[in-house]
Amino acid sequence: MTFGLVLLLLGGFLLGGTWSVWQAGQDDGEPRSAPQIAFAVVLLAAALLASAAGVLYLV
């Protein structure tokens, strides 16, 4: 049961990283670059996979 919780925590951590990358530079009014968008999408996919695996492991 603890491994599922670890996966959920990892998913939350990656989701926070996604938000951080997505918001980087927006206070200065800079547009998002293509690598920034790609990295945010990769982090989001990893967060969703980790969270789904954690939920499925707990069930």
N, CA, C and O atoms as a Maestro MAE file, in Angstrom:
{
 s_m_m2io_version
 :::
 2.0.0
}

f_m_ct {
 s_m_title
 :::
 protein
 m_atom[236] {
  # First column is atom index #
  i_m_mmod_type
  r_m_x_coord
  r_m_y_coord
  r_m_z_coord
  i_m_residue_number
  s_m_chain_name
  s_m_pdb_residue_name
  s_m_pdb_atom_name
  i_m_atomic_number
  :::
  1 25 0.814 -1.190 0.000 1 A "MET " " N  " 7
  2 3 0.000 0.000 0.000 1 A "MET " " CA " 6
  3 2 0.861 1.260 0.000 1 A "MET " " C  " 6
  4 15 0.436 2.284 -0.534 1 A "MET " " O  " 8
  5 25 2.026 1.216 0.567 2 A "THR " " N  " 7
  6 3 2.858 2.419 0.623 2 A "THR " " CA " 6
  7 2 3.425 2.783 -0.748 2 A "THR " " C  " 6
  8 15 3.661 3.959 -1.027 2 A "THR " " O  " 8
  9 25 3.648 1.777 -1.613 3 A "PHE " " N  " 7
  10 3 4.174 2.079 -2.946 3 A "PHE " " CA " 6
  11 2 3.168 2.900 -3.748 3 A "PHE " " C  " 6
  12 15 3.561 3.793 -4.498 3 A "PHE " " O  " 8
  13 25 1.882 2.611 -3.602 4 A "GLY " " N  " 7
  14 3 0.855 3.392 -4.278 4 A "GLY " " CA " 6
  15 2 0.841 4.832 -3.811 4 A "GLY " " C  " 6
  16 15 0.654 5.748 -4.611 4 A "GLY " " O  " 8
  17 25 1.036 5.033 -2.526 5 A "LEU " " N  " 7
  18 3 1.083 6.401 -1.998 5 A "LEU " " CA " 6
  19 2 2.318 7.142 -2.493 5 A "LEU " " C  " 6
  20 15 2.260 8.341 -2.768 5 A "LEU " " O  " 8
  21 25 3.432 6.431 -2.607 6 A "VAL " " N  " 7
  22 3 4.648 7.046 -3.138 6 A "VAL " " CA " 6
  23 2 4.423 7.483 -4.589 6 A "VAL " " C  " 6
  24 15 4.862 8.560 -4.992 6 A "VAL " " O  " 8
  25 25 3.744 6.648 -5.364 7 A "LEU " " N  " 7
  26 3 3.451 7.018 -6.750 7 A "LEU " " CA " 6
  27 2 2.520 8.227 -6.825 7 A "LEU " " C  " 6
  28 15 2.688 9.088 -7.689 7 A "LEU " " O  " 8
  29 25 1.544 8.294 -5.926 8 A "LEU " " N  " 7
  30 3 0.665 9.459 -5.902 8 A "LEU " " CA " 6
  31 2 1.431 10.722 -5.521 8 A "LEU " " C  " 6
  32 15 1.203 11.784 -6.100 8 A "LEU " " O  " 8
  33 25 2.329 10.614 -4.561 9 A "LEU " " N  " 7
  34 3 3.144 11.765 -4.196 9 A "LEU " " CA " 6
  35 2 4.059 12.193 -5.343 9 A "LEU " " C  " 6
  36 15 4.245 13.384 -5.589 9 A "LEU " " O  " 8
  37 25 4.621 11.217 -6.035 10 A "LEU " " N  " 7
  38 3 5.457 11.538 -7.192 10 A "LEU " " CA " 6
  39 2 4.641 12.239 -8.276 10 A "LEU " " C  " 6
  40 15 5.113 13.189 -8.900 10 A "LEU " " O  " 8
  41 25 3.415 11.764 -8.494 11 A "GLY " " N  " 7
  42 3 2.541 12.418 -9.469 11 A "GLY " " CA " 6
  43 2 2.241 13.854 -9.092 11 A "GLY " " C  " 6
  44 15 2.217 14.733 -9.954 11 A "GLY " " O  " 8
  45 25 2.012 14.098 -7.815 12 A "GLY " " N  " 7
  46 3 1.769 15.469 -7.361 12 A "GLY " " CA " 6
  47 2 2.990 16.352 -7.509 12 A "GLY " " C  " 6
  48 15 2.884 17.521 -7.881 12 A "GLY " " O  " 8
  49 25 4.155 15.785 -7.213 13 A "PHE " " N  " 7
  50 3 5.397 16.532 -7.378 13 A "PHE " " CA " 6
  51 2 5.613 16.904 -8.852 13 A "PHE " " C  " 6
  52 15 5.981 18.036 -9.167 13 A "PHE " " O  " 8
  53 25 5.380 15.948 -9.739 14 A "LEU " " N  " 7
  54 3 5.544 16.218 -11.164 14 A "LEU " " CA " 6
  55 2 4.499 17.212 -11.671 14 A "LEU " " C  " 6
  56 15 4.785 18.018 -12.558 14 A "LEU " " O  " 8
  57 25 3.301 17.157 -11.116 15 A "LEU " " N  " 7
  58 3 2.273 18.121 -11.499 15 A "LEU " " CA " 6
  59 2 2.668 19.530 -11.068 15 A "LEU " " C  " 6
  60 15 2.432 20.492 -11.799 15 A "LEU " " O  " 8
  61 25 3.265 19.655 -9.892 16 A "GLY " " N  " 7
  62 3 3.769 20.956 -9.461 16 A "GLY " " CA " 6
  63 2 4.896 21.457 -10.344 16 A "GLY " " C  " 6
  64 15 4.991 22.652 -10.626 16 A "GLY " " O  " 8
  65 25 5.752 20.538 -10.781 17 A "GLY " " N  " 7
  66 3 6.811 20.915 -11.714 17 A "GLY " " CA " 6
  67 2 6.260 21.378 -13.044 17 A "GLY " " C  " 6
  68 15 6.783 22.307 -13.660 17 A "GLY " " O  " 8
  69 25 5.197 20.718 -13.482 18 A "THR " " N  " 7
  70 3 4.540 21.131 -14.730 18 A "THR " " CA " 6
  71 2 4.031 22.553 -14.609 18 A "THR " " C  " 6
  72 15 4.232 23.373 -15.504 18 A "THR " " O  " 8
  73 25 3.368 22.843 -13.495 19 A "TRP " " N  " 7
  74 3 2.836 24.193 -13.278 19 A "TRP " " CA " 6
  75 2 3.961 25.226 -13.232 19 A "TRP " " C  " 6
  76 15 3.825 26.325 -13.770 19 A "TRP " " O  " 8
  77 25 5.056 24.873 -12.595 20 A "SER " " N  " 7
  78 3 6.184 25.790 -12.487 20 A "SER " " CA " 6
  79 2 6.792 26.088 -13.857 20 A "SER " " C  " 6
  80 15 7.084 27.240 -14.177 20 A "SER " " O  " 8
  81 25 6.977 25.050 -14.652 21 A "VAL " " N  " 7
  82 3 7.545 25.242 -15.991 21 A "VAL " " CA " 6
  83 2 6.572 26.044 -16.856 21 A "VAL " " C  " 6
  84 15 6.995 26.905 -17.626 21 A "VAL " " O  " 8
  85 25 5.284 25.769 -16.735 22 A "TRP " " N  " 7
  86 3 4.282 26.455 -17.557 22 A "TRP " " CA " 6
  87 2 4.212 27.943 -17.216 22 A "TRP " " C  " 6
  88 15 3.989 28.767 -18.102 22 A "TRP " " O  " 8
  89 25 4.400 28.294 -15.943 23 A "GLN " " N  " 7
  90 3 4.289 29.684 -15.518 23 A "GLN " " CA " 6
  91 2 5.597 30.463 -15.599 23 A "GLN " " C  " 6
  92 15 5.604 31.676 -15.388 23 A "GLN " " O  " 8
  93 25 6.694 29.794 -15.899 24 A "ALA " " N  " 7
  94 3 8.000 30.454 -15.930 24 A "ALA " " CA " 6
  95 2 8.022 31.566 -16.976 24 A "ALA " " C  " 6
  96 15 7.698 31.345 -18.143 24 A "ALA " " O  " 8
  97 25 8.399 32.736 -16.547 25 A "GLY " " N  " 7
  98 3 8.528 33.866 -17.458 25 A "GLY " " CA " 6
  99 2 7.243 34.618 -17.723 25 A "GLY " " C  " 6
  100 15 7.262 35.615 -18.445 25 A "GLY " " O  " 8
  101 25 6.130 34.181 -17.169 26 A "GLN " " N  " 7
  102 3 4.860 34.845 -17.452 26 A "GLN " " CA " 6
  103 2 4.686 36.144 -16.672 26 A "GLN " " C  " 6
  104 15 3.886 36.994 -17.063 26 A "GLN " " O  " 8
  105 25 5.417 36.306 -15.584 27 A "ASP " " N  " 7
  106 3 5.341 37.560 -14.835 27 A "ASP " " CA " 6
  107 2 5.952 38.710 -15.624 27 A "ASP " " C  " 6
  108 15 5.538 39.860 -15.476 27 A "ASP " " O  " 8
  109 25 6.933 38.400 -16.458 28 A "ASP " " N  " 7
  110 3 7.597 39.422 -17.266 28 A "ASP " " CA " 6
  111 2 6.909 39.647 -18.597 28 A "ASP " " C  " 6
  112 15 7.318 40.522 -19.360 28 A "ASP " " O  " 8
  113 25 5.879 38.880 -18.892 29 A "GLY " " N  " 7
  114 3 5.166 39.019 -20.151 29 A "GLY " " CA " 6
  115 2 5.844 38.348 -21.328 29 A "GLY " " C  " 6
  116 15 5.521 38.637 -22.480 29 A "GLY " " O  " 8
  117 25 6.791 37.448 -21.048 30 A "GLU " " N  " 7
  118 3 7.476 36.749 -22.126 30 A "GLU " " CA " 6
  119 2 6.582 35.643 -22.685 30 A "GLU " " C  " 6
  120 15 5.866 34.993 -21.923 30 A "GLU " " O  " 8
  121 25 6.609 35.416 -23.992 31 A "PRO " " N  " 7
  122 3 5.816 34.310 -24.553 31 A "PRO " " CA " 6
  123 2 6.467 32.963 -24.205 31 A "PRO " " C  " 6
  124 15 7.668 32.882 -23.950 31 A "PRO " " O  " 8
  125 25 5.656 31.930 -24.203 32 A "ARG " " N  " 7
  126 3 6.182 30.587 -23.930 32 A "ARG " " CA " 6
  127 2 6.940 30.094 -25.156 32 A "ARG " " C  " 6
  128 15 6.489 30.264 -26.288 32 A "ARG " " O  " 8
  129 25 8.088 29.485 -24.917 33 A "SER " " N  " 7
  130 3 8.871 28.943 -26.025 33 A "SER " " CA " 6
  131 2 8.434 27.512 -26.299 33 A "SER " " C  " 6
  132 15 7.772 26.883 -25.474 33 A "SER " " O  " 8
  133 25 8.811 27.010 -27.459 34 A "ALA " " N  " 7
  134 3 8.445 25.649 -27.844 34 A "ALA " " CA " 6
  135 2 9.067 24.608 -26.911 34 A "ALA " " C  " 6
  136 15 8.376 23.662 -26.532 34 A "ALA " " O  " 8
  137 25 10.349 24.741 -26.521 35 A "PRO " " N  " 7
  138 3 10.894 23.768 -25.569 35 A "PRO " " CA " 6
  139 2 10.195 23.816 -24.204 35 A "PRO " " C  " 6
  140 15 10.039 22.784 -23.551 35 A "PRO " " O  " 8
  141 25 9.781 24.993 -23.779 36 A "GLN " " N  " 7
  142 3 9.069 25.111 -22.508 36 A "GLN " " CA " 6
  143 2 7.738 24.372 -22.572 36 A "GLN " " C  " 6
  144 15 7.376 23.673 -21.625 36 A "GLN " " O  " 8
  145 25 7.014 24.514 -23.664 37 A "ILE " " N  " 7
  146 3 5.732 23.828 -23.833 37 A "ILE " " CA " 6
  147 2 5.951 22.319 -23.907 37 A "ILE " " C  " 6
  148 15 5.203 21.552 -23.300 37 A "ILE " " O  " 8
  149 25 6.969 21.892 -24.647 38 A "ALA " " N  " 7
  150 3 7.239 20.457 -24.782 38 A "ALA " " CA " 6
  151 2 7.613 19.845 -23.433 38 A "ALA " " C  " 6
  152 15 7.158 18.749 -23.106 38 A "ALA " " O  " 8
  153 25 8.437 20.540 -22.649 39 A "PHE " " N  " 7
  154 3 8.834 20.025 -21.343 39 A "PHE " " CA " 6
  155 2 7.635 19.953 -20.400 39 A "PHE " " C  " 6
  156 15 7.512 19.007 -19.622 39 A "PHE " " O  " 8
  157 25 6.758 20.946 -20.467 40 A "ALA " " N  " 7
  158 3 5.560 20.934 -19.633 40 A "ALA " " CA " 6
  159 2 4.644 19.774 -20.013 40 A "ALA " " C  " 6
  160 15 4.050 19.145 -19.138 40 A "ALA " " O  " 8
  161 25 4.524 19.489 -21.295 41 A "VAL " " N  " 7
  162 3 3.688 18.371 -21.743 41 A "VAL " " CA " 6
  163 2 4.276 17.039 -21.289 41 A "VAL " " C  " 6
  164 15 3.539 16.150 -20.862 41 A "VAL " " O  " 8
  165 25 5.594 16.892 -21.377 42 A "VAL " " N  " 7
  166 3 6.249 15.656 -20.927 42 A "VAL " " CA " 6
  167 2 6.065 15.471 -19.424 42 A "VAL " " C  " 6
  168 15 5.769 14.366 -18.970 42 A "VAL " " O  " 8
  169 25 6.235 16.540 -18.649 43 A "LEU " " N  " 7
  170 3 6.035 16.454 -17.206 43 A "LEU " " CA " 6
  171 2 4.585 16.138 -16.862 43 A "LEU " " C  " 6
  172 15 4.319 15.382 -15.928 43 A "LEU " " O  " 8
  173 25 3.648 16.711 -17.610 44 A "LEU " " N  " 7
  174 3 2.234 16.438 -17.369 44 A "LEU " " CA " 6
  175 2 1.911 14.977 -17.655 44 A "LEU " " C  " 6
  176 15 1.187 14.341 -16.889 44 A "LEU " " O  " 8
  177 25 2.437 14.444 -18.743 45 A "ALA " " N  " 7
  178 3 2.205 13.036 -19.067 45 A "ALA " " CA " 6
  179 2 2.782 12.129 -17.982 45 A "ALA " " C  " 6
  180 15 2.148 11.149 -17.591 45 A "ALA " " O  " 8
  181 25 3.980 12.451 -17.495 46 A "ALA " " N  " 7
  182 3 4.593 11.649 -16.434 46 A "ALA " " CA " 6
  183 2 3.776 11.742 -15.149 46 A "ALA " " C  " 6
  184 15 3.614 10.746 -14.443 46 A "ALA " " O  " 8
  185 25 3.262 12.930 -14.843 47 A "ALA " " N  " 7
  186 3 2.455 13.102 -13.635 47 A "ALA " " CA " 6
  187 2 1.167 12.290 -13.723 47 A "ALA " " C  " 6
  188 15 0.761 11.657 -12.748 47 A "ALA " " O  " 8
  189 25 0.531 12.309 -14.880 48 A "LEU " " N  " 7
  190 3 -0.707 11.541 -15.056 48 A "LEU " " CA " 6
  191 2 -0.446 10.048 -14.981 48 A "LEU " " C  " 6
  192 15 -1.227 9.312 -14.378 48 A "LEU " " O  " 8
  193 25 0.643 9.592 -15.585 49 A "LEU " " N  " 7
  194 3 0.968 8.165 -15.529 49 A "LEU " " CA " 6
  195 2 1.286 7.712 -14.098 49 A "LEU " " C  " 6
  196 15 0.831 6.656 -13.661 49 A "LEU " " O  " 8
  197 25 2.059 8.510 -13.385 50 A "ALA " " N  " 7
  198 3 2.404 8.149 -12.006 50 A "ALA " " CA " 6
  199 2 1.173 8.146 -11.118 50 A "ALA " " C  " 6
  200 15 1.012 7.255 -10.283 50 A "ALA " " O  " 8
  201 25 0.311 9.122 -11.286 51 A "SER " " N  " 7
  202 3 -0.908 9.187 -10.482 51 A "SER " " CA " 6
  203 2 -1.843 8.037 -10.793 51 A "SER " " C  " 6
  204 15 -2.405 7.428 -9.882 51 A "SER " " O  " 8
  205 25 -2.014 7.734 -12.064 52 A "ALA " " N  " 7
  206 3 -2.886 6.616 -12.447 52 A "ALA " " CA " 6
  207 2 -2.319 5.295 -11.940 52 A "ALA " " C  " 6
  208 15 -3.069 4.439 -11.470 52 A "ALA " " O  " 8
  209 25 -1.002 5.121 -12.030 53 A "ALA " " N  " 7
  210 3 -0.385 3.896 -11.532 53 A "ALA " " CA " 6
  211 2 -0.554 3.796 -10.027 53 A "ALA " " C  " 6
  212 15 -0.798 2.706 -9.509 53 A "ALA " " O  " 8
  213 25 -0.432 4.899 -9.318 54 A "GLY " " N  " 7
  214 3 -0.623 4.895 -7.872 54 A "GLY " " CA " 6
  215 2 -2.038 4.521 -7.484 54 A "GLY " " C  " 6
  216 15 -2.245 3.739 -6.555 54 A "GLY " " O  " 8
  217 25 -3.013 5.072 -8.188 55 A "VAL " " N  " 7
  218 3 -4.416 4.743 -7.904 55 A "VAL " " CA " 6
  219 2 -4.683 3.280 -8.214 55 A "VAL " " C  " 6
  220 15 -5.324 2.584 -7.426 55 A "VAL " " O  " 8
  221 25 -4.202 2.812 -9.348 56 A "LEU " " N  " 7
  222 3 -4.425 1.408 -9.708 56 A "LEU " " CA " 6
  223 2 -3.704 0.463 -8.759 56 A "LEU " " C  " 6
  224 15 -4.199 -0.630 -8.483 56 A "LEU " " O  " 8
  225 25 -2.556 0.864 -8.261 57 A "TYR " " N  " 7
  226 3 -1.829 0.021 -7.308 57 A "TYR " " CA " 6
  227 2 -2.597 -0.084 -5.994 57 A "TYR " " C  " 6
  228 15 -2.610 -1.135 -5.355 57 A "TYR " " O  " 8
  229 25 -3.240 1.020 -5.597 58 A "LEU " " N  " 7
  230 3 -4.004 1.006 -4.357 58 A "LEU " " CA " 6
  231 2 -5.299 0.209 -4.478 58 A "LEU " " C  " 6
  232 15 -5.797 -0.334 -3.492 58 A "LEU " " O  " 8
  233 25 -5.839 0.146 -5.691 59 A "VAL " " N  " 7
  234 3 -7.087 -0.616 -5.905 59 A "VAL " " CA " 6
  235 2 -6.747 -2.041 -6.091 59 A "VAL " " C  " 6
  236 15 -7.637 -2.867 -6.286 59 A "VAL " " O  " 8
  :::
 }
 m_bond[235] {
  # First column is bond index #
  i_m_from
  i_m_to
  i_m_order
  :::
  1 1 2 1
  2 2 3 1
  3 3 4 2
  4 3 5 1
  5 5 6 1
  6 6 7 1
  7 7 8 2
  8 7 9 1
  9 9 10 1
  10 10 11 1
  11 11 12 2
  12 11 13 1
  13 13 14 1
  14 14 15 1
  15 15 16 2
  16 15 17 1
  17 17 18 1
  18 18 19 1
  19 19 20 2
  20 19 21 1
  21 21 22 1
  22 22 23 1
  23 23 24 2
  24 23 25 1
  25 25 26 1
  26 26 27 1
  27 27 28 2
  28 27 29 1
  29 29 30 1
  30 30 31 1
  31 31 32 2
  32 31 33 1
  33 33 34 1
  34 34 35 1
  35 35 36 2
  36 35 37 1
  37 37 38 1
  38 38 39 1
  39 39 40 2
  40 39 41 1
  41 41 42 1
  42 42 43 1
  43 43 44 2
  44 43 45 1
  45 45 46 1
  46 46 47 1
  47 47 48 2
  48 47 49 1
  49 49 50 1
  50 50 51 1
  51 51 52 2
  52 51 53 1
  53 53 54 1
  54 54 55 1
  55 55 56 2
  56 55 57 1
  57 57 58 1
  58 58 59 1
  59 59 60 2
  60 59 61 1
  61 61 62 1
  62 62 63 1
  63 63 64 2
  64 63 65 1
  65 65 66 1
  66 66 67 1
  67 67 68 2
  68 67 69 1
  69 69 70 1
  70 70 71 1
  71 71 72 2
  72 71 73 1
  73 73 74 1
  74 74 75 1
  75 75 76 2
  76 75 77 1
  77 77 78 1
  78 78 79 1
  79 79 80 2
  80 79 81 1
  81 81 82 1
  82 82 83 1
  83 83 84 2
  84 83 85 1
  85 85 86 1
  86 86 87 1
  87 87 88 2
  88 87 89 1
  89 89 90 1
  90 90 91 1
  91 91 92 2
  92 91 93 1
  93 93 94 1
  94 94 95 1
  95 95 96 2
  96 95 97 1
  97 97 98 1
  98 98 99 1
  99 99 100 2
  100 99 101 1
  101 101 102 1
  102 102 103 1
  103 103 104 2
  104 103 105 1
  105 105 106 1
  106 106 107 1
  107 107 108 2
  108 107 109 1
  109 109 110 1
  110 110 111 1
  111 111 112 2
  112 111 113 1
  113 113 114 1
  114 114 115 1
  115 115 116 2
  116 115 117 1
  117 117 118 1
  118 118 119 1
  119 119 120 2
  120 119 121 1
  121 121 122 1
  122 122 123 1
  123 123 124 2
  124 123 125 1
  125 125 126 1
  126 126 127 1
  127 127 128 2
  128 127 129 1
  129 129 130 1
  130 130 131 1
  131 131 132 2
  132 131 133 1
  133 133 134 1
  134 134 135 1
  135 135 136 2
  136 135 137 1
  137 137 138 1
  138 138 139 1
  139 139 140 2
  140 139 141 1
  141 141 142 1
  142 142 143 1
  143 143 144 2
  144 143 145 1
  145 145 146 1
  146 146 147 1
  147 147 148 2
  148 147 149 1
  149 149 150 1
  150 150 151 1
  151 151 152 2
  152 151 153 1
  153 153 154 1
  154 154 155 1
  155 155 156 2
  156 155 157 1
  157 157 158 1
  158 158 159 1
  159 159 160 2
  160 159 161 1
  161 161 162 1
  162 162 163 1
  163 163 164 2
  164 163 165 1
  165 165 166 1
  166 166 167 1
  167 167 168 2
  168 167 169 1
  169 169 170 1
  170 170 171 1
  171 171 172 2
  172 171 173 1
  173 173 174 1
  174 174 175 1
  175 175 176 2
  176 175 177 1
  177 177 178 1
  178 178 179 1
  179 179 180 2
  180 179 181 1
  181 181 182 1
  182 182 183 1
  183 183 184 2
  184 183 185 1
  185 185 186 1
  186 186 187 1
  187 187 188 2
  188 187 189 1
  189 189 190 1
  190 190 191 1
  191 191 192 2
  192 191 193 1
  193 193 194 1
  194 194 195 1
  195 195 196 2
  196 195 197 1
  197 197 198 1
  198 198 199 1
  199 199 200 2
  200 199 201 1
  201 201 202 1
  202 202 203 1
  203 203 204 2
  204 203 205 1
  205 205 206 1
  206 206 207 1
  207 207 208 2
  208 207 209 1
  209 209 210 1
  210 210 211 1
  211 211 212 2
  212 211 213 1
  213 213 214 1
  214 214 215 1
  215 215 216 2
  216 215 217 1
  217 217 218 1
  218 218 219 1
  219 219 220 2
  220 219 221 1
  221 221 222 1
  222 222 223 1
  223 223 224 2
  224 223 225 1
  225 225 226 1
  226 226 227 1
  227 227 228 2
  228 227 229 1
  229 229 230 1
  230 230 231 1
  231 231 232 2
  232 231 233 1
  233 233 234 1
  234 234 235 1
  235 235 236 2
  :::
 }
}
